[in-house]
């Protein structure tokens, strides 16, 4: 059986759903989105959903600000509920990181992000439960917070369907047809062929394997990122803000039911490659102990929190910890992958940029920093903290 489509999107996470919505909103007909499992079943569904705006380049700052405005106005902009909670975010840095933080703050302000650098002594009025020891400064982003990645994905998917997009779940792509350097379509596990001159790889943790089907190699490592859930004690008080402790190597994000999500900001995901099929597998208490120790140093009041569970999340990581948003060497085969932990917070802007690129329009944001060929030249290894502050 064969059918045709104008655009085939592989992957039903937040990136694929956002792209489908933006293509359809731009008037593109015949968009088909194929998801091997169910919507948000991959990395999106295991994301902690933190929305922070500290990035080291004008492009990423513009993208995250645009995305924040979408999250804040999701019912009107898309439909549904983004789960946005604007509790504010604090980002603590060591004294050595302060010059880089100040450079990043200048970029934030140039693009219109609300943020200010404060001395550690100012923490007491914003979040007195954070220990300021070892901090050189704290960045305060009053509009940052967190959202619900699954709800955002479903909101985009519903709005895309309303605009004519065909979304098929439980349909895996097992082949990508290429002829004379141009993509011709995809083949599903049922043997069906969908002919299309545009195929988009938005497969998240599986993007590398999907690219191979088209003869394309992506410089992506799937790195394990455990997430731990603790229940705050009865005496803790009101929920804390989002806190990213770059100096101490941990983060915390409040959740309903007196819960806190926490994990490591120590640069070790690329040293722990993971089979994406193990996503969501249990991470036990022994593994949690080191992270929870750092968490309790950052916020001592969490030392009495009750451990609930841990699970294996994952990042699809590029060498510079920034996404690939580009057409591949195979004409018509596009890549929207390698999100490196930024996928949810950038999803609205990524969907817009990729839709502009595919339709031949001028992209709102300069896409050069996200080009696939940027990895052709030898580069110094980057890091996740570098995606906050740059290389220093």
N, C-alpha and C positions, 0 to 999 in steps of 0.2 A: 504493500500500500504506500502511495506517495501523495503528499499534499505540499502546498507552498505557503510561505510566510515571507513577509517583508523583513522582519527581524526575529531571530530566535535568541532568547536569553537563557543561558544555562545557569541555574542557581536561584533558589527562592528564599534567600536571606534578605536582609534589609537593603543591601546594595542592588540586587536584582529587582526587587519590588519597587524601589525608588526609581530605577531606570525605566522600568515598564510604565510607571505613572508619568514620568516626564516625557517619554516618547509619545505616549497617547495624548497627553495634554498639548503637545506640540503639533498634533494633527497626523502623526504617523499611524497608518492603518496596518492591519495584518501582523501585529506583535504577538508572539507566542512565548510564554515563559514556561520552562520545564524544570521541575524540582524532583530530584531522585527520591526524596522522602516526603516530608510535609513542610509547609512554609515555616521558616525560622528554626528548622530542625538542627542546623549546624552551629557554627560559632555564634551566630546572632542570638540564638536562644540561651547561650551560656555566657553572654556578655553581662558585665555588671552594670553597664549603662551609664557610666560616669560621663558627664558633659563638662569638660574643662576647656578653657580657651587659650591657654598658654602654648604657643607654637613659635618656632624660631624664624618663620618666613612670612612675608606678606600674603603669599598665596594661601597657605594653610590657615592663617588668621582670618582672612576674608571668608574662606570656606566654612570655618567653624562658626563664625558670627552669623553667616547666612543660615546655617543649619539651626543654630540656637533660635533665631527668629521663627523658623518654621516650627520647631518644637513648641515654642511658646504660643503659637497661633495655629496649632495643628487642626483643630476642628474646622476652621475657616479655610486654611491653606490646602488641606488634603481631605479631611474627614476622619472621624474617629477620635481617639485620645492617645496622645504621645506618652502619657504618664509623667510629663515634665514636673519636677519638683525643684523650684528655684531656691533651694536652701542656702545657696552660696557655697563657694569652694575656697579653701586655703591651701596654698602650696608652700611648704617649708623648704628652704635651701640652706646649705652650709655656707660659711663665710667665703669659701673658695668659689662657690657658684654665683655669688652676688653680682659680679660684673656681667656675666652672661644673662642673668635674670634682668638686669637693668636694660641691656640691649634688646631683649625680647619685649620688655614693657614698652619701649619706644615704638616698636612695630605694632604692638597691640593698640596703642593709643592712636597711631596714624590711621588705622583702619576703623576706629570707632568702638573698640572693645573697652568696656568699663573695668578698670583694674587699677590697683595701687600697691606699691611696695611699702611694707610697714616694718618697723623694728620689732624684734621678738617681744619687747615689753608691751606692745600693743595687743598681743594675743589675748590678754586677760579680759578685754572688753568684748571681743568677738567670740572666743571659745576658750574659756578659762580652764577647761579640762585638758588642753594640749600642753605638754611639757616643752617649754622653749629652749631647754638645754641643748647646746650644740647647733642651734640655728643661727644663721647670719642675718636672715630676713625672712619675711613671709609675704607672699603675693596674695592679695584678697581680690577675688572675682565675685562680686555680689550677685550676679545673674546666673552664675554657673550652678550646677547641681547634678541631677540625674534624671533619667527617663526609663521607659519600658521598651526595650528593643523589639520584643515580640509584638506588642501592641502597635508600634510604629510600622512594622512589616505588614501586619494584617490591615492596618489603615491604608497603606499604600496599595496593597493588593486589591482591596475592595474598590478603591477609587479607580485603579487601573482597569478592573473588570467593567466598571460602570462606563468606562471610556472605550470599551471594545477589545481590551486585551484578553487573550485566551491563556488561562493559567491552568496547567496540568500538574498535579501532584502524583507521586509514586511512579514517575516516568524518568528513568535514567538514560542518559546519552552514552552510547557505547562506541560511537564512531563519528568522526567529522570528515565530510567529503571535501577534498581539495583537488583542484585541477589547474595546472599551469600557474601555480602560485596564487590562486584565488579560491576562497572558500565557496563551496557550492551547496552546503546544507549539512544536516546531521542525521544520524541513524539512532533510533532508540532501542531499548532492550527487547521490544516486541518485534523488531525488524522493520518497523515503519521508517520511512525516509521523509524528512521535511526539507524540501528544497528552499534555500534562502541565500541571498548574496551578502547577508550580514548576520554573523553569529557573534554573540558576546559571551565571553567567559567571565561569569560573575559567581563562580563556584566556591569561593571562599577557601576553606581548608583543603578542598579537593581541586583547586584551580590548576595546580601543577600537573596533576594527572590528566585533567581535561585538555590542557594545552598540548600535552604529548600526543593526543589523538589527532591534532592538526600538524604534528611535526615541529612544534614550537617548544623550546625549553625556557622555563621561567626561573629566575634566581630567587626562589622562595623556599624557606625552611618553615615547616610547621613545628612550632615550639610549644611545649607544655606550660600552661600557666594555671596552677591550682588556685582555687577560690575557696575560702573558708567562711562559714556562717556561725556567728556566735549570738547568744541572747544576752542583752544587757541586763545588769542587775537592777533590782527594784529601787535602789538608791541612786541610780545613775542620773536620773532627771530627764529633761526633754531630749529629743534626738540631737545628735551632734551634726555638724555640717560635713560636707565632703572634705576630707583632708588627705592630701598627697604629700607624704614626707619624703622628699627627694634626698634629704640628708641622712635619714635613718633607714630608708629602703622599705617603706610600707605605705599602704593606703587604707582608708576606711570609707565606707559609704553606708548611710543609714537605710534601713528598710522598715516596712511596717511590722507590727507585732513585736516591737522592742528588739528587732534584729539588726545586726551589723554585718555587712560583707567586707571581708578584708583579704589582702593578698600581698605579694611581694613586689617591690619595685627594684629589686636587686637584679642586675643584668645577667640572667642566666637562662632565659628561654631558648636561645639558639644552641645552648649546650645540652639541651634536653629535648631532642627531636621526638615527635610523637606521631604514631599512626592516628590519623584523624578519626578512624573508626572507634578509637578508645575515648572519644570526647564524652564527657559526662560520667566517666567511670569514677569510682570512689577514691577519694584521697583521705587517708586515715589520719588519726590524731597524731601519731608519731611524726608524720610529714608536716602536720600543721604546727608543731611545737615551736620551730624556729621562727616562723612567720608571726605566730601569736605573741612570742616574746618581744619581737620588734614592735608589734602593735601596742602592747601594754607599756612599752617604754615611751612611745609617742603619746599615748593617752592612758595614763596610769589608772584611771577609773575603769578601764576595760579589763584590767587584770583579773577582776572577779567575774567576768562574763562567762557564761556557760557555753561550752562548745556544743554545736548542734550537728554540723556535717561539713564535709569537704568534697569537692568534685574537681575533676580535671577539665579546665577550660583550655583554650589554645589560641595562639596567634599565628596567622600566615605572614611570615616576616621576610622583608626584602633586606638587602645589605645596608641600606640607609634608613630603614624603618619608616619608609614612606610608600604610599600606594603606587601601583602601576596603573595608569589611566591612559590608554593609548591603543592605536591600531598595531597589530603585530606585523612581522614580516610577511605573513600570509594576508593578502589583500582581502578586506572585509571581515577578518577575524580580529575582534577587539578584546582587550583585556581590561577588566575592572577588578583587580585582585591585589594581593599582597598588602592588605590593609594595615598590618602590623600593629593591631590594637586600636586603630583609629576608626574602624569601619562604621560603628553606630553613630558616633558624634559627627562624622563628616557625611553621612549617607544622603541627606537632602541635597547638599552641594555636589556630591559625586554623581548622583543621578542626573542633575541638571547639566553638569559639565559633559558627561558621556553622551547625553542626548544631543547636545550641541555639536559635539565632535562627529557623531554618527550621521547627523543630518547635514553636515557640511557647513554649519553656521559658525560664526565667530564665538569662541568660548569666552564666557564671562570672566573666568580666571585664567591667567597664563598657565598653560598646561605643560610647559617645558620641564618643570621640576619633577613631573610624573611620567616622563617619557621612558619607554622601555630601553632605549639605546643609551640611557645615562649610565648603565652598568658596564658598557663596553670598555671604558677606561678603568685602570686600576684605581681604587679608592681606599682610603683609610676606613677601617671598620667603624660603623656607627653604633648607636645604642638607643635603648628606649628613652633614657633620660635625655639623650641628645635630641629626641623629638620634642621635648619641652624647651630646651635651652640652646640647641645648636651644639656645635663642636667646641665651643669655648673660645 
